[in-house]
Amino acid sequence: MTTGTKVHQSLGMMKMLTGNFHTFAMDTQDAMAKQMYTNFGKQMDQMINDLTNRITYMEGQEPQYKMENMSQQQADMAHNNQQSMQKE
């Protein structure tokens, strides 16, 4: 497995984890737990943003790291859907 593949895979896992935190926050009635999960989600969102910027840089430097399959796009769509649901 190449470095590019590993980084993209990690990004996908981070997006899935973020969605889980947002879901946990919506599902719990415990105010402290809700705040904790919300904070975790926000922290993960920032890490995702940072890693996405790094991937963009890597792909500019090393074009072979670009993901050309649909799984990354699907992960992005799922993450965006989770964020939209959380805002409602």
Backbone torsions as a table, in degrees:
resi	resn	phi	psi	omega
1	MET	NA	132.4	-178.0
2	THR	-80.0	164.5	177.2
3	THR	-60.0	-43.4	179.0
4	GLY	-58.3	-44.2	179.2
5	THR	-63.6	-42.5	-179.6
6	LYS	-63.7	-41.2	-178.9
7	VAL	-67.3	-43.3	178.1
8	HIS	-64.6	-38.0	178.2
9	GLN	-64.6	-41.8	178.3
10	SER	-62.8	-40.8	178.1
11	LEU	-61.5	-42.8	177.9
12	GLY	-62.1	-40.9	178.4
13	MET	-66.2	-38.2	178.8
14	MET	-64.2	-40.1	179.2
15	LYS	-65.6	-39.5	178.0
16	MET	-64.3	-43.5	179.7
17	LEU	-63.0	-41.0	177.9
18	THR	-60.5	-44.2	177.5
19	GLY	-60.2	-39.9	177.7
20	ASN	-61.8	-44.5	179.8
21	PHE	-62.1	-42.5	179.0
22	HIS	-64.1	-39.4	177.9
23	THR	-65.4	-44.3	178.3
24	PHE	-58.7	-41.6	-179.1
25	ALA	-62.9	-39.4	-179.8
26	MET	-73.0	-30.4	-174.1
27	ASP	-83.7	-22.8	-174.4
28	THR	-88.6	150.7	175.5
29	GLN	-98.2	-15.2	-178.4
30	ASP	-74.9	117.1	-175.7
31	ALA	-61.7	-40.2	179.9
32	MET	-66.8	-41.9	178.7
33	ALA	-66.0	-40.0	178.9
34	LYS	-59.4	-46.3	179.6
35	GLN	-63.7	-42.3	179.9
36	MET	-61.2	-49.4	-179.7
37	TYR	-64.1	-38.2	177.9
38	THR	-62.7	-44.4	178.0
39	ASN	-63.1	-43.0	177.1
40	PHE	-58.8	-43.9	179.5
41	GLY	-61.4	-42.6	178.6
42	LYS	-64.1	-41.3	177.8
43	GLN	-63.5	-42.1	178.6
44	MET	-65.5	-39.0	177.3
45	ASP	-57.8	-42.4	179.0
46	GLN	-65.9	-41.8	178.5
47	MET	-64.9	-38.1	177.4
48	ILE	-62.8	-43.5	178.2
49	ASN	-60.7	-45.8	179.4
50	ASP	-62.3	-44.8	-179.3
51	LEU	-68.1	-36.8	177.1
52	THR	-62.0	-41.8	176.4
53	ASN	-62.2	-40.4	178.7
54	ARG	-64.9	-42.3	179.5
55	ILE	-62.7	-42.6	177.9
56	THR	-58.6	-43.5	177.7
57	TYR	-63.2	-47.0	-179.5
58	MET	-59.3	-43.7	-178.1
59	GLU	-66.9	-31.2	175.5
60	GLY	-68.9	-36.1	-179.9
61	GLN	-81.6	-37.1	-175.9
62	GLU	-132.1	86.1	-175.4
63	PRO	-56.2	-22.4	-179.6
64	GLN	-68.5	-12.3	178.7
65	TYR	-81.6	-9.0	-178.0
66	LYS	-64.6	136.9	176.4
67	MET	-84.0	131.0	-178.6
68	GLU	-117.1	9.7	178.2
69	ASN	-105.0	170.0	-174.0
70	MET	-79.2	-15.4	-174.5
71	SER	-61.7	-36.7	179.2
72	GLN	-67.9	-41.4	178.3
73	GLN	-64.4	-37.7	178.4
74	GLN	-65.9	-40.5	178.1
75	ALA	-63.3	-40.6	178.1
76	ASP	-62.7	-43.1	179.9
77	MET	-63.7	-42.6	179.6
78	ALA	-63.0	-41.8	179.5
79	HIS	-63.9	-45.1	179.8
80	ASN	-63.8	-38.0	177.3
81	ASN	-63.9	-41.4	178.6
82	GLN	-61.9	-42.2	-179.5
83	GLN	-66.3	-38.3	178.8
84	SER	-64.0	-42.5	179.4
85	MET	-63.7	-39.0	-176.4
86	GLN	-68.0	-30.7	-179.0
87	LYS	-75.8	-22.8	-176.2
88	GLU	-74.5	NA	NA
